[in-house]
Amino acid sequence: MDIALLYDPVQRRCDVAFAGKDFVLDQTPASAMLMSLFADRRAHPDDEVPAGANLWSAPPSFVTRRGWCGDGLDPQGRFVGSRLWLLARRKESERTRQDAEGYVAEALDWLNTERNLAVQVTVRWQVPGPSGMLSIRVRAGETTLALQQAVG
């Protein structure tokens, strides 16, 4: 069980769910899936990082590739999160859509290996709607998430 997260499709962000003063617990994989998709996974050395990503005062090699510092402590070398953040300045193209689909599948691969849940991912350009908006639909077991990701 995880602390439940609620996704706000208008703001495209998550928040913790409360029932009065208590946390709501989520018995489905939905909250863990949201964390996996919206946390920034460390970029691969050959990934093209969006311009402006190294404007912080820390060394560029550290900040530019992002990621969770705890990833370095995993003895099996697994990373948390998704690389969807790499799409921030990309153009609307089939390659961008395919990369998004791959990033989502990569972020949720743990559902198959750790919970034995098959994951189905569908990523499409949102039409009609604002240019540069991806519609992401993920199904894991009986849980389905429908999200949006801005691109460009």
Secondary structure by P-SEA (a helix, b strand, c coil): cccbbbbbccccbbbbbbcccbbbbbccaaaaaaaaaccccccccccccccccccccccaaaaaaccccccccccccccccccccccccccccaaaaaaaaaaaaaaaccccccccbbbbbbbbccccccccbbbbbbbcccbbbbbccccc
